[in-house]
């Protein structure tokens, strides 16, 4: 949890290389090119936020950098296949010999739900670290405002999806929205992000001494 501003440059290069390689591969013949283009808006927004953090002197720990990279990879894979058609079940059938959908009794493609859950899990610590360093918050306040930031950005994303579906309609709107006929899709996605970040914050609060977070307040 403690931010480490002096991480080796090799780690940054490695993580950037992984993210770039996945993006390039997934940019080759995506299943729905127009939907893929729309999904890049989220990627561009994320990069702009990271650039802003860097300019403001926010330095993430090794763990947070890995979490951010994993989130980018999960999102990028979904953009290639579209979130509602990512063939995770076919993959597990082919390579692991079982069906995830049959195992859990699912009747829909839940890759979108997985990514929303990962949004809460993987971005909880980076958000807390940014709040610690930028606003000088203690860890409980960073968790409190971090949870609200995860909730608000999740809700904004769902609103953007809804507006895109209204504007583009038909197949493009449906692929971008990815609700698969579930009228509670937006609420379920937001709830999973909330559950993910709350779970991380609870575990961190129980396992990490407060003094480790206090040291982050003086970081620039």
C-alpha positions as CSV (number, residue, x, y, z in Angstrom):
1,X,0.0,0.0,0.0
2,X,2.8,2.5,0.7
3,X,3.6,4.5,-2.4
4,X,7.2,4.0,-3.7
5,X,8.2,7.0,-5.8
6,X,11.6,5.6,-6.7
7,X,10.4,2.5,-8.5
8,X,12.9,1.3,-11.2
9,X,12.3,2.7,-14.6
10,X,12.4,-0.9,-15.9
11,X,9.0,-1.6,-14.2
12,X,7.4,1.4,-15.9
13,X,8.8,0.3,-19.2
14,X,7.7,-3.3,-18.8
15,X,4.1,-2.3,-17.8
16,X,3.9,0.2,-20.6
17,X,5.1,-2.4,-23.1
18,X,2.5,-4.9,-21.9
19,X,-0.3,-2.4,-22.2
20,X,0.9,-1.2,-25.6
21,X,1.3,-4.8,-26.9
22,X,-2.2,-5.8,-25.8
23,X,-3.7,-2.6,-27.3
24,X,-2.0,-3.2,-30.7
25,X,-3.1,-6.8,-30.8
26,X,-6.6,-5.9,-29.9
27,X,-6.7,-3.1,-32.4
28,X,-6.2,-5.6,-35.3
29,X,-9.5,-6.5,-36.8
30,X,-11.8,-5.9,-33.8
31,X,-15.2,-7.6,-34.0
32,X,-17.0,-4.3,-34.4
33,X,-14.7,-1.5,-35.5
34,X,-17.2,1.3,-34.7
35,X,-17.8,0.0,-31.2
36,X,-14.1,-0.4,-30.7
37,X,-13.6,3.3,-31.7
38,X,-16.2,4.4,-29.2
39,X,-14.6,2.3,-26.4
40,X,-11.3,4.1,-27.0
41,X,-12.8,7.2,-25.5
42,X,-12.5,5.5,-22.1
43,X,-8.9,4.6,-22.8
44,X,-8.0,8.1,-23.8
45,X,-9.7,9.5,-20.7
46,X,-7.7,7.2,-18.5
47,X,-4.5,8.2,-20.2
48,X,-5.3,11.9,-19.7
49,X,-6.0,11.3,-16.0
50,X,-2.7,9.5,-15.6
51,X,-0.9,12.3,-17.4
52,X,-2.6,14.8,-15.0
53,X,-1.5,12.8,-12.0
54,X,2.1,12.8,-13.2
55,X,2.2,16.5,-13.8
56,X,0.7,17.0,-10.3
57,X,3.5,15.0,-8.8
58,X,1.4,12.0,-7.9
59,X,3.5,8.8,-7.9
60,X,1.9,5.4,-7.6
61,X,3.3,2.4,-5.8
62,X,4.4,-0.7,-7.7
63,X,1.1,-2.5,-6.7
64,X,-1.0,0.4,-8.0
65,X,0.9,0.5,-11.3
66,X,0.3,-3.2,-11.8
67,X,-3.4,-2.8,-10.9
68,X,-3.8,0.1,-13.4
69,X,-2.1,-2.0,-16.2
70,X,-4.3,-5.0,-15.4
71,X,-7.4,-2.8,-15.6
72,X,-6.3,-1.4,-19.0
73,X,-5.7,-4.9,-20.3
74,X,-9.1,-6.2,-19.2
75,X,-10.8,-3.2,-20.8
76,X,-8.8,-3.5,-24.0
77,X,-9.7,-7.1,-24.4
78,X,-13.3,-6.2,-24.0
79,X,-13.1,-3.5,-26.7
80,X,-11.7,-6.0,-29.2
81,X,-14.6,-8.5,-28.9
82,X,-17.2,-6.0,-27.5
83,X,-18.1,-6.5,-23.9
84,X,-21.2,-8.5,-24.6
85,X,-19.4,-11.0,-26.9
86,X,-16.0,-11.6,-25.3
87,X,-15.6,-15.4,-25.6
88,X,-14.3,-16.2,-22.1
89,X,-16.7,-19.2,-21.9
90,X,-15.4,-20.6,-25.1
91,X,-11.8,-20.0,-23.9
92,X,-12.4,-21.9,-20.7
93,X,-14.1,-24.8,-22.5
94,X,-11.2,-25.1,-25.0
95,X,-8.3,-24.7,-22.6
96,X,-9.5,-25.6,-19.2
97,X,-12.2,-28.1,-20.0
98,X,-15.2,-26.5,-18.3
99,X,-17.8,-23.9,-18.9
100,X,-17.7,-20.9,-16.5
101,X,-21.4,-20.1,-17.4
102,X,-22.5,-23.6,-16.6
103,X,-20.5,-23.6,-13.4
104,X,-22.2,-20.5,-12.1
105,X,-25.5,-21.0,-13.8
106,X,-25.2,-17.9,-16.0
107,X,-27.4,-17.4,-19.1
108,X,-25.6,-14.2,-20.3
109,X,-22.1,-13.1,-21.2
110,X,-20.8,-11.6,-17.9
111,X,-17.5,-10.2,-19.1
112,X,-18.9,-6.7,-18.7
113,X,-19.8,-7.5,-15.1
114,X,-16.3,-8.9,-14.5
115,X,-14.6,-5.7,-15.8
116,X,-16.9,-3.5,-13.6
117,X,-16.0,-5.6,-10.6
118,X,-12.3,-5.2,-11.5
119,X,-12.8,-1.5,-11.9
120,X,-13.6,-1.3,-8.2
121,X,-10.9,-3.8,-7.1
122,X,-8.0,-2.7,-9.3
123,X,-8.5,1.1,-9.0
124,X,-9.3,1.3,-5.3
125,X,-5.7,1.6,-4.2
126,X,-4.5,3.9,-7.0
127,X,-7.4,6.3,-6.2
128,X,-6.6,6.2,-2.5
129,X,-2.9,6.9,-3.1
130,X,-3.8,9.8,-5.4
131,X,-6.1,11.3,-2.8
132,X,-3.5,10.8,-0.1
133,X,-0.8,12.6,-2.0
134,X,-2.9,15.3,-3.6
135,X,-5.2,16.2,-0.7
136,X,-3.2,15.0,2.3
137,X,-6.0,12.8,3.5
138,X,-5.6,10.1,6.1
139,X,-6.3,6.6,5.0
140,X,-10.0,6.5,6.2
141,X,-10.8,9.7,4.5
142,X,-9.0,8.5,1.4
143,X,-11.1,5.3,1.5
144,X,-14.3,7.4,2.0
145,X,-13.7,9.8,-0.9
146,X,-12.1,7.0,-3.0
147,X,-15.4,5.0,-2.7
148,X,-17.4,8.0,-3.8
149,X,-15.0,8.6,-6.7
150,X,-15.4,5.0,-7.9
151,X,-19.2,5.3,-7.6
152,X,-19.4,8.6,-9.4
153,X,-17.1,7.6,-12.3
154,X,-19.0,4.3,-12.7
155,X,-22.3,6.2,-12.9
156,X,-20.9,8.7,-15.4
157,X,-19.7,5.8,-17.6
158,X,-23.2,4.3,-17.5
159,X,-24.7,7.6,-18.5
160,X,-22.2,7.9,-21.4
161,X,-23.2,4.4,-22.5
162,X,-26.9,5.3,-22.4
163,X,-26.4,8.5,-24.4
164,X,-24.3,6.6,-27.0
165,X,-27.1,4.0,-27.3
166,X,-29.7,6.7,-27.8
167,X,-27.5,8.5,-30.4
168,X,-26.3,5.5,-32.4
169,X,-29.0,3.0,-31.8
170,X,-29.2,-0.4,-33.6
171,X,-26.2,-2.7,-33.4
172,X,-23.6,-0.1,-32.6
173,X,-25.5,1.3,-29.7
174,X,-26.3,-2.1,-28.4
175,X,-22.7,-3.3,-28.7
176,X,-21.5,-0.3,-26.8
177,X,-24.2,-0.4,-24.2
178,X,-23.8,-4.2,-23.7
179,X,-26.9,-4.5,-21.5
180,X,-28.0,-7.8,-23.3
181,X,-31.6,-7.0,-22.4
182,X,-31.1,-6.6,-18.7
183,X,-33.0,-3.6,-17.5
184,X,-30.9,-3.4,-14.3
185,X,-27.6,-3.7,-16.1
186,X,-26.4,-0.2,-15.2
187,X,-27.3,-0.7,-11.5
188,X,-25.6,-4.1,-11.4
189,X,-22.4,-2.7,-13.0
190,X,-22.2,0.2,-10.5
191,X,-23.0,-2.2,-7.6
192,X,-20.1,-4.5,-8.6
193,X,-17.7,-1.6,-8.8
194,X,-18.8,-0.5,-5.3
195,X,-18.5,-4.0,-3.9
196,X,-15.0,-4.3,-5.4
197,X,-13.6,-1.1,-4.0
198,X,-15.2,-1.6,-0.6
199,X,-13.8,-5.1,-0.3
200,X,-10.3,-3.8,-1.1
201,X,-10.6,-0.9,1.4
202,X,-11.9,-3.2,4.1
203,X,-9.0,-5.6,3.6
204,X,-6.5,-2.8,3.5
205,X,-7.9,-1.2,6.6
206,X,-7.6,-4.5,8.5
207,X,-4.1,-5.4,7.3
208,X,-2.0,-2.2,6.7
209,X,-0.8,-0.1,9.7
210,X,-2.0,3.5,9.6
211,X,1.6,4.8,9.8
212,X,2.3,3.5,6.3
213,X,-0.4,5.8,4.9
214,X,0.6,8.7,7.0
215,X,4.0,8.7,5.2
216,X,2.3,9.2,1.9
217,X,1.0,12.7,3.0
218,X,4.5,14.2,2.6
219,X,5.1,12.9,-0.9
220,X,5.2,15.2,-3.8
